[in-house]
Amino acid sequence: MSDSIILGIESSCDDTSAAIIKGNCILSNIAATQDIHNEYGGVVPELASRAHQQNIIPVVERSILKANIQQNAISAIGFTRGPGLLGSLLVGTSFAKSLAMSLNVPLIEVNHLQAHILAHFIDDANPMPPKFPFLCLTVSGGHTMIVLVKDYFDMEVVGKTIDDAAGEAFDKIGKILNLDYPAGPIIDRLAKEGNPDTFKFNKPRLENYDYSFSGIKTSVLYFIQKEVQKNPQFIKENLNDLCASIQKCIVEILMNKLEKASKDLGINEVAIAGGVSANSALRAAMENNNKKMNWNIYIPKFEYTTDNAAMIAMVAKLKFERGEFTDIRSTATSKYDL
């Protein structure tokens, strides 16, 4: 089983990705991004699915070539079944089915959210993989949740957003600040030059481990409108401090709930996953809690944070070892619970 070679395919949003894994070692991880969405300030589903159709064959070919394997050496094909944009998922699902049939190899469906978490078990994702049970803050443009991971396929969502995801909040606030899409990495970069204590914004008060990010978006909007009326150049003159203050607020919201869950559940094995886990302030907060709260922290390599096929291949490899296969009747789904 350790010699199995798995092809993973990811197409849940706007990145077309293919990866080859052998054992827990990634041999290739190729992605094609779609810059066209920058013009619209967000992902346009119809354009995304069309771009996936153009990209998927060359991306898979490049992945196989970089892995230095023959196509007939592939033992199984894993694909993202959901959650995500249905049109995008249909492209990856249909291609995976066709290729699996032509190669006469098993087909393995993968939950995208589960894959973000299990990416920690890729050989070079961390110096050491997390120990069960662990908490994983899974945070991206579409999802924000705290997951109690008891085993590879035994996961419980203990907290989730009741409105916007953290990544979505970054992007919506970016629009208010007239930043390009995606705004999260831009805010992170500008925040490095600003003072995070310059401005204060409202934080939600929820009793459990759930999140809410609509409040900070509204708080920033009203604050900006008020200040711009007094000084039309306010955003331009204070952009770095605004970004630093907004980022600090969002990271504090994320960490406060994660710290509470860690204390209440008595778990000090703590990981982060998803696109926002690339955020430098969030990573710094995790490093700080490594000392302050005696956490054993797990922060994945940058290439395994955003949507990528390596994490899909990792889950497919684990399912392959368990003989958990699907067939061509499997359908893409925009909603797919853990």
Number of C-alpha atoms within 10 A of each C-alpha: 12 10 10 16 23 28 32 33 35 34 32 32 23 26 24 32 27 32 30 31 27 21 18 21 18 22 18 20 27 22 22 17 14 17 11 15 17 14 11 10 17 17 19 16 16 12 15 23 24 13 20 28 15 12 18 23 14 14 21 22 14 18 23 23 14 15 17 12 14 9 12 10 12 21 21 24 27 33 31 30 27 27 22 22 22 21 21 28 27 23 22 27 26 16 17 25 22 13 14 22 14 10 15 13 15 20 27 30 26 26 21 27 25 22 24 28 26 24 28 26 20 22 15 16 22 16 11 12 19 21 15 13 17 21 30 26 25 23 27 26 19 17 20 28 25 25 24 23 22 14 12 15 13 11 18 13 17 14 19 20 19 13 16 20 21 28 25 25 26 29 24 24 23 21 17 14 19 12 16 18 21 21 24 27 19 16 25 21 16 15 23 15 13 17 16 19 13 13 16 16 16 13 17 13 10 10 8 12 19 21 26 21 24 19 16 22 22 16 15 20 16 12 14 19 15 12 13 13 10 10 12 12 12 16 18 11 11 13 18 22 21 27 28 24 20 27 22 22 20 20 19 16 19 24 17 13 21 23 18 13 21 19 12 9 11 9 17 21 19 25 25 26 28 27 24 26 25 24 18 17 19 22 19 12 16 23 16 14 18 17 11 10 13 11 19 18 24 26 23 26 16 14 14 26 26 19 25 28 32 32 35 35 36 32 30 30 29 18 18 21 11 10 11 14 15 14 13 13 7 14 14 25 19 16 13 15 11 14
